[in-house]
Structure formats: C-alpha cells, structure tokens
Amino acid sequence: MIVPHIAIVSGLLLAGNNPNTLEGVVGKPTAAPQAPLYRLFELSYDSRYKPNWVWQRGRMKKIWIERICYDQTTAPEGLAAKMTMEPGDWMVVGFFAYSMVLIPSILAFLTSYYTPVVGLSCRSLTFLIYEICQLYLTVLWIWDIHSTYLDSNGAPHTPVTRIPWLHGSVRQAYVWWPNVLAGGACAIFTAIGGTMMQIMGVFRNCLCSLPVRYWRRSAFDTEFPISTNSAEAIQNAATYWKGTGVTAVTFLGFISYVGWWYQRRLRYQFKLLVDQIDSHAEEP
C-alpha cells in the first residue's frame, strides 16, 4: 500500500506535473527539444518548461513567496505577515505530512507483527525502520524550508546551498547533506529493498520466522511455525489482518477523494482570478 499511496499523494501536490498549462498562460512558443537527462530520463511534455523535482518543490515555493514579499512595490499589503509561519504552524504541517506516511506504515507493521510467530521480526522491523527514517527526513525537510530566506540582495540561502560563511549556510550544508543522504538511503533500502526481499522470498528463512528476541544464540526456548495456516494465523487474520486491510483501502480512498476535491477547488479559485482580471480589463 505504501508505494501507491506515495504515488497518489505526490500526484496531488500544489505544483502540477504538466507544464503545458503555464506555457499556454505565458504564451511563449515551445522551445527546442532538450536532450534526455543523463541520456536516460526524457521529458514527458513537449514544452519549454519542466516541473521541478518533487523534493525541491517545497523549497522553491518558499523562495517564490520570499521574492514576492521582497519587492515592496508589487507585494500585496500584509502578505509577509500572512505567510510567516510560527512554531505551532510548523508542528501542524509536520504532523499532517508525517501522518501521510505513518498511517499506512502502522497498518503494514501491525499486519506483519501479528503474523505467527507474533513479535518483531524481519518484515515488521523493516516497516519500523522505514517509519523512523521518514520521521527523520520530515524533520530535516522542515528545517530546510524553515531556514530558507533571501538576503538583502535578493539571493536565496538554504541549508542545501553553499554560500558565504557570513550566513553560516555552508556549515548547515555540511550537516544537512550527510543526514539527508543517510536517511534517504535507509528509507530507499527498506522500501524498495524490503519489497524485493519479500518478493524473492528472502524473509522466508528460519531466522525471519522468529521474533527478534529469539535471535540470540542463548535463546533455545523458541517456537518455530511449521504450518502457515495454523489456528493462531486464522485467529489473527480475523482479528487484525481484516481490520488493517479494510482501514488501508478506506484511507487510500479518502486521500484520493481529498486530493480530487483539493485540485477541483484550486481550479475554481484560478477561474475566479481569471474572471476578475477580465472584468478589470473591460472597465473603461
């Protein structure tokens, strides 16, 4: 469930993946075709614009807002105060962002945990590490976006970029990049590597059939499952697996509906703004 859930949430972000709409608004002709990135990744749209990487969109939105507020002559009155986020706002953003990952991971963890022999083992441990890595990356990304600002010359400064020592962002970059790379590598290994090991049957070995507490050599008093359709498995299927499955499908459908409603509302707001521009243009 985690992979399709992340794909759905990524497709419902505020920044659209199709740049043809922006090209139509700006009215500039299509540029010459660009070479594929690393000779492998070719753009999906024939446009002079291309969408930003997903993990850079939050930072770029913050920079755009800072640039609008930086120009006092064109910035709407009170915009800077409205766009300033307090610590409580960041906590709310972090809570909802992490909930998108936490809920599917908890459902997967419960299903694996209550698979006989009941306890923390290879499958459930993989989901637990994935949840911890995502929490770690969420905190790092909030730090990145919160620390992004424009200097007196209008140049952006973030923990990701290397800029003069006066602003201290070089020191932040030396801290931010190793932590993000370590957390990202761990998350990718548990998500993709864990899925591949499950498909290839790596988790079917004897050690993964036992909880972690029995992995010590001195733990001789262990229970080893012989049948995959035992009475305990049937009872857990009725008690836990069915409930987690229904909850997962319901949650996925709810997220899809909220995303559809959110994008529909954005289109409606955009239509209102365009109508206001047309009405002002028709005024004598």
N, C-alpha and C positions, 0 to 999 in steps of 0.2 A: 504493500500500500504506500510506502514512503516514497518510492520513485515516481509513481503517477501523481501523488499528492504534491510533491515539489514541482513537477512539471506544470500542473494546473495553477498553482499559486504564482509561479514565475510568469506564466502567460497572462495573468490578471493584474500585472503591475501597472502603475500610473503611466510610465513611459511605454508607448506602444512599440511593437516589434516591426511594424510596417511603416517605412519612411515615405511611402508614396503620398500619403495624406499631407505631410508637411511640404513636400515638393509641389503639390497642387496649390497649397495656400501661398507659398512664396512665389510661384510662377516662374521658376528658373528651369531652363531645359535640362534634360538628362545629360550628365557628364559622360565622358568616355568610359568604357568598361574597365574596371580595376582588376589587377591580377589577383588570383586567389592567395589568401594569407598562408604563408609557409608552403605555397603550392598545393595545399590540401583543402582549405576552407574557403569556398567560393560564396559570394553574397547571394542571398535568395531573391533579392529585389533589384530590378533594373532602375536604379535611382542614383542621383548624385550624393545622396545622404545615406548613412548607415546607422543602425541603432548601436548604442553603446553597450559594452559588456554588462551583464546583469549585476556583477559585483561592484561596478563603478557607478551605477545609476544613482544611488543614494548620495554619494559624494558630489556628483555633478549637479544634482538638483540643489544641494546646499550651496554650491558655488554660484549657480544661476541666481538664486534668491539673494545671496550676498552682493552680487554685482548689480542687481536691480536696486537694492537698498543703498548701495554705494553711491549711485548717481542721484543726488538730492533733487535735481531739476526734473527728472522724469518719474521718480519713485512716488507712488501714491502716499498720501498723508497717513501716518500711523502704521505703515506696512512693517517697518522694522520692529516695532513693539509687538505686533501681532505674530510675527514669525520667530520671535525669541522664545526658546523653549527652556523652561525651568527644570530642575532635577526631577520633580514629580512627573513632568511630561515625558522625560526620557525613560523613566521607570514604566510608564504606561506603554510607551512604544516598544520597549524591550519585552514587556510581558506578553503583549499580543504577538509580537514577532516570534518569540520563542515558543508560544503556545501552538503555533502552526506546525512546529516540529515535534514538540513534546507530546501532544495527544496521540498522533499515530505511533510514535516510538513507545509510549506506555502500553498501548494496545498490543503491539508486537511483542514487547517484553513480557507482558502477562501471559500471552499465549505460549511463549517459549518456556517461561518459568514453570508453568503448571503442566508441562509435558513430562510424564514419568520418565525417569525418577525426578520428582518435584525438587526444584532447587536451582541455584545459579550455576549455569554450565556454559558451554561454548556459544550456543545460539543466544541465550538471554544475556550473556556477558558482552556479546557483540553489540546488541541493541543498547545496553547500558553505556558502553564506551562511546557509541555514536551520540547519545543524548548529551553526555558530558562535553564532547568535542563541539557540538553545536551551541551549547550554552557558552562555552569559552569563545567561540568565534563571534557569537552575537555581542558579547561584551566588547570584544576588540573592534567590531564594526561600529558600535555606538561611540566608542572612544574616537575612532577615526572621523566620523561625521561631526561629532560634537567639537572636535579640535580644529575643524576646517574653518578658515576665515580668510579675509582679504586684508592686505596691509594698506598703508597709506597711498601706495602707487596702484592699487587695484590688482595686485598679483596674488593668486591663491596660495595658501600654505596649508598643508595637511601632513599628518604623520607618515604618509606614503611617499612624499616627495622629498628630495634632498635640496635644501635651500640654505642660505647663510646661517652660520652658527648664532647669529644675533637673535634669531627667532627660536632656536632650540629644536627645530623640527628634524635636524639631522640626527640628534640624539634619540628623538622619538622614532625615527625610521629604523634605527638600529635595534630598537626594542620591538617595534610593531611587526616588521617583516619576519624575523625568526619565529615569533609566536604564531603569526598567521600561517606561515608555511608548515610549521609543526602541527598545528591544529587542523589545517586543511588536509594534510597528508594522512593524518589519523582518521579524519572523517571519511575521506575517499576510500581508504583501505577497509574500514568497517562497513561502508555502504556497498561499494562495488565488489571489493574482495570478499566480504561476508556473503553477499548474494552468490558469487561464483563458487565459493566453497560449499554453500548449501546445495547448489545445483549439481556440482561434481561429486557430492557425497563425502566431502572431507569430514563433515560433522558427524558422520555415522561411525566413526572409530570408537573403540571401547572407552577411551578417556572422556570423550564428549558425551557419552551416555551416562556419565556420573556427575554429580554436583561438584563444585569446586572444593568443598570441604573434604572430599574423599580423594583429592589428587595427591595428598601427602603419602609417602611410601609407608608410613607407620599406620595408616588408616586401613586396617584389614577388615573391619566390620562394615562391609558395604552391601548395598542392594543393587543387583545388576538386572535390568529388564531383559527378559528372554522373549516375550511376546510384545508386538507393537499394538495389539488390540486387547490389552488387559482390562480387568474390571475397573481399575483406577483410571485408565485412559478414557474409558467410556463415561465414567462419572465426571471427570474433568472436562470432557467435551461438552457435556450437557450443562455444567456449572459455569465454566469460564470461556471456552472457545466459541460457543454460540453467541454469548453476550458480547465478546470483543469483536466478533465478525459483524454482527448487526450494528454495533456502535461505529465501527470503521466505515461501513458503507453509508450510514446516516451522516457521519461527519463529512465524508467526501462529497456527498450530495449537497449538504448545507454550504460548504465552502464554494462549490460550483455555483450555487444559486446566489450567494452574496457577491461573488465576483461578477456574475452576469448583471445583477442589479447595480453594482458599483459602476461598471462600464456604461450601462444604459443611462445612469444619472449623469456621468461625465459628458456623454454625447448631448444630453438635453441642456446642460449648462453651456456647452460650447455653442449650441444653436441659439440660445438666448443672447450670448455675447455677440454673435454674428448679426442677429436681428437688431441689436442696439447700435452696432456700427452702421448698418444700413439706414436705420432711422435717422441717425445724426448726419449721415451723408446727404439725405434727401431734404434736410432742413434748409431753407433759403438763407 
